Amino acid sequence: MLKLLFLSTPVGPLGSGIGGGVELTLLNLGQEMSQRGHQVTIVAPESSKVDHISCKQISGTCQEMAQHNHRDTPIILPENSVLANMWDYARRVQDEY
């Protein structure tokens, strides 16, 4: 058995549909790995809705979706970024996985 830690897209809560194909792929992968006997935890923005998989919800400001910006627009982390907060959490617990 593996202990797996997956990080979600930072553009919105899982279950909201905002993450599109990334959200769908992550949930499908998590479900399949769980069904194969692995312990799966998903790190996702606050208010995420995930059935049958452990979900660590992280607070913070969601990231703006890059595909809506002009090609030359810089990608900037918002204040109290959920992306930064999710990776901070992952770094703190990485030895458990």
C-alpha positions as CSV (number, residue, x, y, z in Angstrom):
1,M,0.0,0.0,0.0
2,L,1.2,3.5,-0.9
3,K,0.3,6.7,1.0
4,L,-0.3,9.3,-1.7
5,L,-0.7,13.0,-1.4
6,F,-2.3,14.8,-4.3
7,L,-2.5,18.6,-4.7
8,S,-5.5,20.0,-6.4
9,T,-5.8,22.9,-8.8
10,P,-5.7,26.3,-6.8
11,V,-8.3,28.0,-9.0
12,G,-11.4,26.8,-7.0
13,P,-12.8,24.2,-4.6
14,L,-13.0,20.6,-5.8
15,G,-16.6,19.8,-6.7
16,S,-17.3,23.3,-8.0
17,G,-16.4,22.5,-11.6
18,I,-14.1,25.5,-11.8
19,G,-11.0,23.3,-12.2
20,G,-12.5,21.6,-15.3
21,G,-10.5,18.6,-16.6
22,V,-7.8,18.9,-14.0
23,E,-10.5,18.5,-11.3
24,L,-12.0,15.5,-13.0
25,T,-8.7,13.8,-13.6
26,L,-7.6,14.3,-10.0
27,L,-10.8,12.9,-8.6
28,N,-10.8,9.9,-11.0
29,L,-7.1,9.2,-10.2
30,G,-7.8,9.5,-6.4
31,Q,-10.8,7.1,-6.6
32,E,-8.9,4.5,-8.7
33,M,-5.8,4.5,-6.5
34,S,-8.1,4.3,-3.4
35,Q,-9.9,1.3,-4.9
36,R,-6.6,-0.4,-5.5
37,G,-5.9,-0.2,-1.8
38,H,-3.8,2.9,-1.5
39,Q,-4.3,5.6,1.1
40,V,-5.1,8.8,-0.8
41,T,-5.2,12.3,0.6
42,I,-6.1,15.3,-1.6
43,V,-5.0,18.8,-0.6
44,A,-7.5,21.3,-2.0
45,P,-8.9,24.8,-1.5
46,E,-11.4,25.3,1.3
47,S,-15.1,24.4,0.6
48,S,-14.0,21.4,-1.6
49,K,-16.5,18.5,-1.7
50,V,-14.8,15.1,-2.1
51,D,-16.6,11.8,-1.5
52,H,-14.8,8.7,-0.2
53,I,-11.3,10.2,-0.2
54,S,-9.6,12.1,2.6
55,C,-9.4,15.8,1.8
56,K,-7.3,18.4,3.6
57,Q,-8.9,21.7,2.9
58,I,-6.6,24.8,2.9
59,S,-7.7,28.4,3.2
60,G,-6.5,31.2,1.1
61,T,-7.3,33.2,-2.0
62,C,-7.8,31.2,-5.1
63,Q,-5.5,31.7,-8.1
64,E,-6.8,33.5,-11.2
65,M,-7.0,31.1,-14.2
66,A,-4.2,31.9,-16.6
67,Q,-6.1,31.0,-19.8
68,H,-8.2,34.1,-19.3
69,N,-5.2,36.4,-19.4
70,H,-3.3,37.9,-22.3
71,R,-0.2,36.0,-23.2
72,D,2.1,38.7,-21.8
73,T,0.2,39.0,-18.5
74,P,2.4,38.0,-15.6
75,I,1.1,35.3,-13.2
76,I,1.0,36.8,-9.7
77,L,0.3,35.0,-6.5
78,P,-2.6,36.8,-4.7
79,E,-2.1,37.8,-1.0
80,N,-2.7,34.7,1.3
81,S,-2.5,32.5,-1.8
82,V,-4.2,29.1,-1.5
83,L,-1.5,27.8,-4.0
84,A,1.3,28.8,-1.7
85,N,-0.6,27.6,1.4
86,M,-1.2,24.2,-0.2
87,W,2.5,23.7,-1.0
88,D,3.5,24.9,2.5
89,Y,1.3,22.2,3.9
90,A,2.6,19.6,1.5
91,R,6.2,20.4,2.5
92,R,5.3,20.1,6.2
93,V,3.8,16.6,5.8
94,Q,5.9,15.2,2.9
95,D,7.7,12.7,5.2
96,E,4.4,11.0,6.0
97,Y,3.9,10.0,2.4
